């Protein structure tokens, strides 16, 4: 990972790091939500499917919050020192 960051056009600011970290977190959560939905589709019981879908819904809500925070960082409303 450090090698990838070093090969960019220049060092990232703390603000850019925060934005990209939030974007990365939302992508990982989105992947997790999709995986949970897939697992729910092949669940062994309705209760298991419901539990997996609830977890997915909770994660999706957090994903939305993080996405909104990333937008605020990008707009300069949230500043990292």
N, C-alpha and C positions, 0 to 999 in steps of 0.2 A: 504494500500500500504506500509506504513512504517513497518508493521508487516512482510510482505513478504520480504522486504529488510533486516530486522534484522535477519531473519532465514537463510540467505545465509551463505556460509562458512566463509565469512569475509566481512569487509566493502569494498565497491567499491571505486576505485580511481576516480578522476575527469575525467580522460581519459575514463574509463569504463562507467561512467555515460553518458558522451557525446555520446559514441558509441551506447549504449543501447537506449538512448533517440532518436537518429537519426533512429535507426532500428524500434523503436516503431512508430515513425511518418510515416515512409514509409509503415508500415503495415496498419495504420489507413487510409492513403491516398489510398492504394490499395483497401481496403474495400469500401471506398467512391466511387472510380472509378467504381467498380463492381455494386454498388447500383445505380449510375447514369446511367450505361448502361442498367440495368434492368428497370429503370423508363423510359428511352428513348424507350425501346421496347414496352411499353404500353402507350406511350404518346398520348394525345388527338389530337394532330395535328403534321404535319411534322415540322413546325417551332419550336414547343416545343421539339421535338425529337432532332433536330439539335442543339438547345441551350444546351440541357443536354449533348449531345455528345461533344460539344465544351468545356464545363466545365470539363468533364471527361478527355479530351485531355490535357487541361491546368494542371490539377491535376497530370496526369501521367507524364508530363514533370518535374514537381516539385519533384515528387516521385523519378524520375531517378536522379535528382541532389542530393537529400538527400542521396540516396543510394550510390552515388559516394563519397560524403563527408564521409559517414560512412566507406567506404572502405579505404579512406585516413587516417581517424582516426585510424583504425585498423592497417594500415601499418606504423603508426607513422609519417606520413607526416603533419598531423594537430595535434598540441599538446595543450591541455587545461591546463592552469596554475592553 
